[in-house]
Amino acid sequence: MNPQKNVLAVIMGGGRGSRLHPLTQERCKPAVPLAGKYRLVDIPISNCINSDINRIFLLTQFHTASLHRHTQNTYHFDPFGGGFVDILSAEQTEKSLDWYQGTADAVRRNLQHFRSFPHDYVLILSGDQLYRMDFRKIIEQHIATGADVTLAAIPFPVSKIEGLGLMKVADDLSITQFAEKPKDPAVINSLTLSSKVQALLHTESTEKHCLASMGIYVFNRQVLADALDNGMTDFGKEVIPSLLGKKKLFANVFEGYWEDIGTVKAFFDANLALAQPLPPFNFFDPAAPIYTQDRYLPPSKVNKCTFDYVVFGDGSIVENSTITHSVLGIRSFVRAGTVLKDVVMMGADYYESEEELKSNLAKGRPHLGVGPGSNIHHAIIDKNARIGANVRLSPAGKVDGQYPNGVVIRDGVLVVPKGVVVPDGYTL
């Protein structure tokens, strides 16, 4: 089996991303910056490339400009390998005038584009998850079991399965039952793994486990076409359950790190975890690199600073500051006397020219980045934000909501949205 010739990958660009607002105020979820220099969409694309899958479709709909720009500037394949990342946006056709109604609807509307390329299998992926997976393994299992559909599944202890779609599997990993975010303890208990399957897990925990769907599917080509020959709009809620008992469904158990970046808190925690000495997700694996746009930025420059567990993006300038347990993105500017703790700073899209600096100074407008003497804690600073001098920002003791000067607190995390200007001396 040659993945380059037999498999098409389809990455879902996501819906409105309302749970990630205000980070998705001007961009879709897959375009949200990650780990100082990447975008979320780099994760599934890199996993495909590292799995010898180089024919990739990216289905997009909301706030797609930055995602399109990043993808087109980053992923270029040589003409002899036949690889591509093809962006397919929602479009009006003779059959439909509205936008994608869900994941299944998005794939259905683009089947006509997939037919132009020879393939036997379709790998469907989410564009907003952080994980590293060799897709060749799930495809090999799919073929070996003679499955019609294979679902990637991750084992979770029963105490941590809240809000997850669960599946019941037989000892051969064939799927026998689905439950969408069950809450009834009796139902959850009925979905726990058999002792034989649980014994296969690499865990020392004796707590019972369930298998949760990761939203990653392998379909036989014709099975996918037949499964979408209806009005169903969502894979997890409708299409997959409808195939139960009619098609051969199997689970592929994945035990590595996996995080669904669905909320502001999940995004914040996943980024800060990368600043740990042994982060749960390893960007330093030379055997499976994560690719992103090569921006040709200069190395970062620091002067008389104190750092403790900090990730730096390229092209940053930090002056005489104290930064603890934080992630700084590309072109981050942090001026003298600043204290940052538990901060995800996304940086900037550009450097200000001398003329712009003088003009902003004349208007009393802060420079890009964080001004001198500021103290910021437990916060996300989105791209191109301008934070003035002697600003104090922290969500401690405050409720979620909109605050003056465009500042937002969401999921207990303070967020300075993209392009927002916070004036000198502001305190929250």
Sequence and secondary structure as in RCSB ss.txt:
>XXXX:A:sequence
MNPQKNVLAVIMGGGRGSRLHPLTQERCKPAVPLAGKYRLVDIPISNCINSDINRIFLLTQFHTASLHRHTQNTY
HFDPFGGGFVDILSAEQTEKSLDWYQGTADAVRRNLQHFRSFPHDYVLILSGDQLYRMDFRKIIEQHIATGADVT
LAAIPFPVSKIEGLGLMKVADDLSITQFAEKPKDPAVINSLTLSSKVQALLHTESTEKHCLASMGIYVFNRQVLA
DALDNGMTDFGKEVIPSLLGKKKLFANVFEGYWEDIGTVKAFFDANLALAQPLPPFNFFDPAAPIYTQDRYLPPS
KVNKCTFDYVVFGDGSIVENSTITHSVLGIRSFVRAGTVLKDVVMMGADYYESEEELKSNLAKGRPHLGVGPGSN
IHHAIIDKNARIGANVRLSPAGKVDGQYPNGVVIRDGVLVVPKGVVVPDGYTL
>XXXX:A:secstr
  HHHHEEEEEE  S  GGGTTTTSSS GGGSEETTTEETTHHHHHHHHHTT  EEEEEE SS HHHHHHHHHH 
   TTTT EEEEEE    SS  S   SHHHHHHHHHHHHTTS  SEEEEEESSEEE   HHHHHHHHHHHT SEE
EEEEEEEGGG TT EEEEE TT BEEEEEES   HHHHHHTS  HHHHTTS     S EEEEEEEEEEEEHHHHH
HHTSSS   IIIIIHHHHBTTB EEEEE  S EEE  SHHHHHHHHHHTTSSS SS TT TTS            
EEES EEEEEEE TT EEES EEEEEEE TT EE TT EEEEEEE   SS   HHHHHHHHHTT   SEE TT E
EEEEEE TT EE TT EE  TT  SEE GGG EEETTEEEE TT EE TT B 
